Amino acid sequence: MRILLDTNIFLWCIIDDAKLTKKAKDLIVEADERYVSSASIWEIAIKKSIGKLDSNNDIGSLADVIEESGFIELPVTAKHAATIFHLEHIHRDPFDRLLIAQAICEPLIFVTADMQLEKYSELVKVISLKK
């Protein structure tokens, strides 16, 4: 199985956040290929710069962490961007829409905690989190 991690899932993985259940961690670890989009680094950079994300991680080091953590970087392509045009307007977040488009194009299972994204495709796998 090949998966693409939502931005929050990626962040929680690299800090081993307690929000991730054992089942969620197992899904990620057991995947044959684990992708992180370059758009996720872009999203983190923007959210950190406007104070919407409190992360101790340096943005430059986050790009390095992708490979160091056994993930594969998924660059954004023109095909990915063009696919957004065909998506229904279920979700307003442009980063989530781009990640869904990437999952559809590749195809990859998109691992997220956002139940609203499940409406886009059967490729979306919503994981539950610890409360």
C-alpha positions, -999 to +999 in steps of 0.1 A: +000+000+000+012+035-009+001+064+013+002+102+013+001+118+048-020+148+055+001+177+069-010+172+106-004+135+104+031+141+091+038+165+120+024+141+146+045+113+132+078+131+134+072+142+170+056+109+180+025+127+192+002+108+215-028+118+193-019+090+169-034+057+179-015+024+177-038+015+147-029+047+129+008+043+136+007+007+124-011+018+092+017+043+085+046+020+094+032-010+075+027+010+042+051+000+014+057+037+005+049+067+027+047+101+009+047+136+023+038+164-002+061+194-007+028+213-003+028+202+034+061+220+040+046+251+023+015+249+045+036+245+077+058+275+066+027+297+060+009+287+092+041+292+113+047+326+098+012+339+106+012+324+141-014+296+134+010+268+141+033+265+172+059+241+160+095+240+173+106+225+141+127+247+117+111+247+083+144+239+065+149+209+088+114+197+082+123+193+045+152+171+056+131+152+081+110+138+052+137+116+039+154+110+073+121+096+087+117+072+058+091+092+040+093+101+003+088+137-009+060+141-034+066+173-054+036+193-067+032+190-104+011+208-130-011+177-133-018+178-096-026+215-097-049+210-127-068+182-110-080+207-084-103+222-110-123+190-112-128+186-074-161+194-058-160+224-034-164+202-003-135+217+015-122+253+014-086+247+025-064+250-006-037+227+009-062+199+016-076+202-019-041+200-034-032+170-013-065+152-024-056+160-060-022+145-056-036+114-040-061+110-069-034+116-096-008+092-083-030+073-069-022+071-032-042+064-001-046+098+016-043+094+054-060+122+073-080+128+105-104+152+087-137+133+082-149+160+057-122+150+032-136+114+030-163+128+006-138+134-021-126+099-029-125+063-019-087+069-016-092+090+016-086+069+047-097+087+079-079+076+110-092+081+145-072+100+171-067+096+208-086+123+228 
